[in-house]
């Protein structure tokens, strides 16, 4: 949520920054009008309430006849106040709805653009290997090795579901354990095992609601939302709290399944495990002082890149332009791994600085100086990394001419020392 004071005082600036992200400023005009009406109505209500208090005190000093007249006037005054309060509730809800509909503003250094075509490759580490055989896509590798079962996954749950079996399941578990150990042992993150379902208030505090309601799974009876990412519960852990300045920065990490409605175009990403309604991910979240958030974003990107380095898979860092930023993000860098079987750079992490946008919704603040005013902290998030795309990159980069897959050295301790995946027994 943007600062209402910023919108009041610098409306043209806000409109210009939204325009950089491809958004027109009609909501800003509506917010300004609604806010002005709210403040006008608040002034009138304050005046009426003060008058009622004043006249109530005078009531006992009036003569009986005058007292009855005054009581009638006060009943009318009470009705006006009640009507004003109803109107105020409507105006405040309207203002809240409008404020929740406006996306975050991009940071000044984010390149202006309209789509992913305007994103910039910042750097690349490692060159795609020149294989002396035709690499297979992961869906062929997985089926030949007996580690991915698409048919039975669809039988259980429908399209976009699959089973990982045997060493396929072990490989994914190894990736998760390796990433969590790296985050907690070397990168100073605190591991959290959060709920996989959250309330509407929690999902709203991170900007996922109401914007992304159509891509989230909802249990209407109990009003629970299945998390699309661990970012949602992690970012809201301290909702409504004032944090001690000495505690910042706070680094949090979590492994969770994630649930999203994938709406794919016909013929796009319909094969394999690249897109699905359920997937695993290791998430990173940072709560930091505002003046450090841009620096912390670069450190967050490096924390994600380190996973790629240790897996020894070529990767690149892409800076997203204004038109490709997510709703809550002010700046984002994607980390993409090369997958030779499908011939694509796969996004395995998206690291974002959301500034105070989520923190205003969640009301998470800190006090920079003892006895001073509170300020909103800044929140950052990123995948560290996302599965199954990391699994795709491992399978396709480490495949051998005979169809086997070498297990990356960094993962072997998590797989009982195994070095190779060969075709094995199927279910």
C-alpha positions in Angstrom: 0.0 0.0 0.0 1.3 3.4 -0.9 1.5 6.3 1.6 -1.7 8.3 1.5 0.4 11.4 2.4 2.6 10.9 -0.7 -0.5 10.6 -2.9 -2.0 13.8 -1.4 1.2 15.9 -1.7 2.9 14.5 -4.8 0.1 13.1 -7.0 1.8 14.0 -10.3 4.9 12.2 -9.2 2.9 9.1 -8.2 1.1 9.1 -11.6 4.3 9.5 -13.5 5.9 6.5 -11.7 2.8 4.4 -12.2 2.9 5.3 -15.9 6.5 4.0 -16.1 5.0 0.6 -15.0 2.3 0.9 -17.6 -0.5 1.9 -15.2 -2.7 5.0 -15.8 -3.4 7.3 -12.9 -7.2 7.2 -12.7 -7.2 5.4 -9.3 -5.0 8.2 -7.9 -7.6 10.9 -8.9 -10.3 8.7 -7.3 -8.2 8.3 -4.1 -7.6 12.0 -3.8 -11.3 12.8 -4.2 -12.3 10.0 -1.8 -9.7 11.1 0.8 -10.9 14.7 0.6 -14.5 13.6 1.1 -13.4 11.4 4.1 -11.6 14.3 5.7 -14.5 16.7 5.1 -16.9 14.2 6.6 -14.6 13.6 9.6 -14.5 17.3 10.3 -18.3 17.5 10.2 -18.7 14.5 12.5 -16.1 15.9 15.0 -18.1 19.1 15.1 -21.4 17.3 15.6 -20.0 15.1 18.4 -18.4 18.1 20.1 -21.8 19.9 20.0 -23.6 16.9 21.4 -21.1 16.7 24.3 -21.4 20.4 25.0 -25.2 20.5 24.9 -25.4 17.3 27.1 -23.5 19.1 29.8 -25.8 22.1 29.6 -29.0 20.0 29.7 -29.3 19.9 33.5 -29.1 23.7 33.8 -32.1 24.3 31.6 -35.7 24.9 32.6 -38.0 21.9 32.2 -39.7 23.3 29.0 -36.3 24.2 27.4 -34.9 20.9 28.5 -37.6 19.0 26.4 -36.8 21.1 23.4 -33.1 20.5 23.8 -33.7 16.7 24.1 -35.6 16.7 20.8 -32.8 18.7 19.2 -30.3 16.2 20.6 -32.2 13.2 19.2 -32.1 14.9 15.8 -28.4 15.5 16.3 -27.8 11.9 17.2 -29.6 10.8 14.0 -27.3 13.1 12.0 -24.3 11.6 13.7 -25.4 8.0 13.1 -26.1 8.8 9.4 -22.7 10.5 9.1 -21.0 7.5 10.7 -22.6 5.1 8.2 -21.5 7.4 5.4 -18.0 7.5 6.9 -17.8 3.7 7.0 -18.8 3.6 3.3 -16.2 6.2 2.4 -13.4 4.5 4.4 -14.2 1.1 2.8 -14.1 2.8 -0.7 -10.8 4.5 0.1 -9.3 1.2 1.4 -10.5 -0.7 -1.8 -8.9 2.0 -3.9 -5.6 2.0 -2.0 -5.4 -1.8 -2.2 -5.8 -1.6 -6.0 -2.7 0.6 -6.6 0.6 -1.2 -7.2 4.0 -0.3 -5.7 6.1 2.3 -7.4 9.3 1.2 -9.1 12.7 2.3 -7.7 14.5 5.0 -9.7 17.1 2.6 -11.1 14.6 0.2 -12.6 14.7 0.4 -16.4 11.5 1.6 -18.0 9.9 -0.9 -20.3 6.5 -2.4 -21.2 7.2 -6.2 -21.1 9.8 -8.9 -20.5 11.3 -8.0 -23.9 12.7 -4.9 -22.2 14.3 -6.8 -19.3 18.1 -6.6 -19.1 20.6 -9.4 -18.6 22.9 -8.0 -15.9 25.5 -10.9 -15.9 26.0 -14.5 -16.8 28.1 -17.1 -15.0 29.1 -20.2 -16.9 28.6 -21.1 -20.5 26.0 -23.7 -21.6 27.9 -27.0 -22.2 28.4 -28.0 -25.8 27.2 -31.6 -25.6 28.4 -34.2 -28.2 24.9 -35.8 -28.1 21.3 -34.6 -28.5 20.2 -33.8 -25.0 16.8 -35.0 -23.9 14.1 -32.9 -22.3 13.5 -33.8 -18.6 10.1 -35.4 -19.3 11.8 -38.0 -21.5 14.7 -38.4 -19.1 12.4 -38.8 -16.1 10.2 -41.4 -17.7 13.1 -43.4 -19.1 14.8 -43.4 -15.7 11.5 -44.2 -13.9 11.8 -41.2 -11.6 8.8 -39.1 -13.0 5.4 -40.6 -13.5 3.1 -38.3 -15.4 0.3 -40.9 -16.1 -0.3 -41.8 -12.5 0.0 -38.1 -11.3 -2.8 -37.2 -13.7 -4.9 -40.2 -12.6 -4.6 -39.0 -9.0 -5.2 -35.3 -9.4 -5.7 -34.3 -13.1 -3.6 -32.4 -15.5 -0.5 -30.5 -14.3 0.2 -33.1 -11.6 2.9 -35.8 -11.6 4.7 -38.2 -9.2 8.4 -38.1 -8.4 9.4 -41.6 -7.5 12.5 -43.4 -6.2 15.7 -41.4 -6.8 13.6 -38.6 -8.4 11.9 -38.0 -5.0 15.3 -38.3 -3.3 16.9 -35.8 -5.6 14.2 -33.2 -4.9 14.5 -33.9 -1.2 18.3 -33.5 -1.4 17.9 -30.2 -3.2 15.6 -28.9 -0.5 17.9 -30.0 2.4 21.0 -28.6 0.7 19.4 -25.2 0.1 18.0 -25.0 3.6 21.4 -25.9 5.1 23.1 -23.3 2.9 20.6 -20.6 4.1 20.8 -21.5 7.8 24.5 -22.4 8.2 26.2 -19.9 5.9 23.8 -17.2 5.0 22.4 -16.3 8.4 18.7 -17.1 7.8 16.4 -18.4 10.5 14.5 -21.4 9.4 10.7 -21.3 9.9 8.1 -24.0 9.3 5.0 -21.9 8.6 1.3 -22.8 8.1 0.4 -23.7 4.5 -3.0 -22.0 4.9 -3.5 -18.3 5.9 -6.3 -15.9 6.6 -7.6 -13.3 4.2 -5.9 -10.6 6.4 -2.5 -12.3 6.1 -2.8 -12.7 2.3 -3.9 -9.1 1.9 -1.0 -7.8 4.0 1.5 -9.1 1.4 -0.4 -7.7 -1.6 -1.5 -11.1 -2.9 -5.1 -10.2 -2.2 -7.2 -8.9 -3.7 -5.0 -8.6 -6.7 -4.2 -12.4 -7.2 -7.4 -13.9 -5.8 -8.1 -15.7 -9.1 -4.8 -17.6 -9.0 -5.1 -18.7 -5.4 -6.9 -21.7 -3.9 -9.5 -20.7 -1.3 -11.4 -22.7 1.3 -14.5 -20.6 1.5 -16.1 -22.4 4.5 -13.2 -21.6 6.9 -11.9 -18.6 4.8 -8.4 -20.1 4.5 -6.1 -19.4 1.5 -3.5 -22.0 0.4 -0.2 -20.2 0.2 1.1 -19.4 -3.3 4.6 -18.9 -1.7 6.1 -19.0 1.8 6.6 -15.3 1.3 3.0 -14.8 2.5 3.3 -16.2 6.0 6.9 -15.3 6.5 6.4 -11.6 5.6 3.4 -11.4 8.0 4.9 -13.1 11.0 5.3 -9.7 12.8 2.1 -8.1 11.6 0.9 -5.3 13.9 4.2 -5.3 15.8 6.8 -2.6 16.5 10.2 -4.3 16.2 13.3 -3.4 18.2 15.8 -1.6 15.9 18.5 -3.9 17.2 16.7 -6.9 15.7 17.0 -5.6 12.2 17.8 -7.0 9.7 15.7 -10.2 10.1 16.5 -13.0 7.7 13.9 -15.8 7.4 13.8 -18.9 5.2 11.3 -21.8 4.8 10.6 -24.8 2.6 7.0 -25.2 1.7 4.8 -26.7 -1.0 3.1 -23.8 -2.9 -0.3 -23.8 -4.6 -1.3 -21.7 -7.6 -3.8 -21.9 -10.3 -1.7 -22.0 -13.5 -3.6 -20.5 -16.5 -1.5 -21.7 -19.4 -2.0 -20.9 -23.1 -2.7 -23.8 -25.3 0.6 -25.4 -26.5 2.8 -23.5 -24.0 4.6 -25.3 -21.3 2.1 -28.2 -21.5 4.8 -30.9 -21.2 7.0 -31.7 -18.3 7.1 -30.3 -14.8 7.9 -26.6 -15.5 4.4 -25.4 -14.5 2.0 -27.0 -12.1 -0.7 -26.2 -9.6 1.5 -27.5 -6.7 5.3 -27.2 -6.4 8.0 -27.0 -3.8 10.1 -24.0 -3.0 12.7 -22.7 -0.5 11.9 -19.0 0.2 13.9 -16.2 1.6 12.4 -13.1 3.3 14.2 -10.1 4.7 12.9 -7.3 7.0 15.4 -4.4 7.0 15.9 -0.8 7.7 14.7 1.4 4.7 18.1 2.9 4.0 19.6 -0.5 3.5 17.0 -2.2 1.4 18.6 -1.7 -2.1 21.9 -3.1 -0.8 20.0 -6.0 0.9 18.4 -6.7 -2.5 21.8 -7.2 -4.1 22.8 -9.5 -1.2 19.6 -11.5 -1.6 20.4 -12.0 -5.3 23.8 -13.3 -4.4 22.3 -15.7 -1.8 20.2 -17.2 -4.6 23.1 -17.2 -7.1 25.2 -19.2 -4.7 22.9 -22.2 -5.0 23.4 -22.1 -8.8 27.2 -21.9 -8.4 27.4 -24.9 -6.0 25.3 -26.9 -8.3 27.7 -25.9 -11.1 25.0 -25.0 -13.5 25.2 -22.0 -15.9 23.0 -19.1 -14.8 22.3 -15.5 -15.5 20.8 -12.6 -13.6 18.1 -10.5 -15.3 16.9 -7.1 -14.1 13.1 -6.7 -14.7 11.9 -3.5 -16.4 9.1 -1.5 -14.9 6.4 -3.2 -17.0 7.4 -6.7 -15.8 7.4 -6.0 -12.1 4.9 -7.8 -9.9 2.2 -5.8 -8.1 4.1 -5.5 -4.8 7.7 -5.2 -6.2 9.6 -1.9 -6.5 12.7 -3.7 -8.0 13.2 -7.3 -9.1 16.1 -9.5 -10.4 15.4 -12.9 -11.8 17.9 -15.7 -11.7 17.7 -18.1 -14.6 19.4 -21.5 -15.0 20.2 -23.0 -18.4 18.3 -26.2 -19.4 19.8 -27.8 -22.5 17.1 -30.4 -23.0 14.4 -27.8 -23.6 16.8 -25.1 -24.7 15.6 -22.5 -22.3 16.8 -20.2 -19.5 14.5 -21.2 -16.6 13.6 -18.7 -13.9 14.5 -20.4 -10.6 14.4 -17.3 -8.4 12.8 -13.9 -8.4 14.3 -11.5 -5.9 12.4 -8.4 -5.1 12.6 -5.3 -2.9 9.0 -4.5 -1.9 10.1 -1.4 0.1 7.4 -0.5 2.7 4.5 -1.5 0.4 3.7 -4.7 2.2 4.7 -3.3 5.6 2.0 -0.6 5.5 -0.6 -3.2 4.9 0.8 -5.4 7.7 1.6 -2.5 10.0 5.1 -3.7 10.8 7.3 -0.8 12.1 10.4 -0.2 14.1 11.7 2.7 16.1 15.0 4.0 14.7 15.9 6.0 17.8 14.9 5.4 21.4 11.8 7.6 22.2 11.5 8.6 18.5 8.7 8.1 16.0 8.2 4.7 14.4 8.8 4.0 10.8 7.8 1.2 8.5 10.5 -1.4 7.8 11.2 -2.6 4.2 10.5 -6.2 3.1 12.3 -8.2 0.5 11.7 -11.7 -0.8 13.2 -14.2 -3.2 13.3 -17.9 -4.0 16.3 -19.8 -2.8 15.6 -21.7 -5.1 12.3 -22.7 -6.6 11.5 -26.3 -7.5 10.8 -28.1 -9.9 12.7 -25.8 -12.3 15.9 -26.4 -10.4 15.3 -30.1 -10.6 14.8 -29.7 -14.4 18.1 -27.9 -14.7 19.9 -30.6 -12.7 18.5 -33.5 -14.8 19.1 -31.8 -18.2 22.6 -30.5 -17.4 23.9 -33.6 -15.8 22.5 -36.1 -18.3 24.8 -38.6 -20.0 24.8 -40.0 -23.5 23.4 -43.3 -22.2 20.4 -41.5 -20.5 21.7 -41.7 -17.0 22.1 -38.6 -14.8 25.2 -37.7 -12.7 24.3 -36.4 -9.3 25.9 -33.0 -8.5 28.7 -33.4 -6.0 27.1 -31.0 -3.6 24.0 -33.2 -3.4 25.7 -36.6 -2.9 25.9 -36.3 0.9 22.1 -35.9 0.9 21.7 -39.0 -1.3 23.7 -41.6 0.7 26.8 -41.0 -1.5 25.1 -42.0 -4.7 26.8 -40.6 -7.8 24.5 -41.7 -10.6 20.8 -42.1 -11.4 20.2 -45.1 -13.8 16.9 -46.6 -15.0 15.3 -48.4 -12.1 12.1 -50.1 -11.0 8.8 -48.3 -11.8 5.7 -48.3 -9.6 
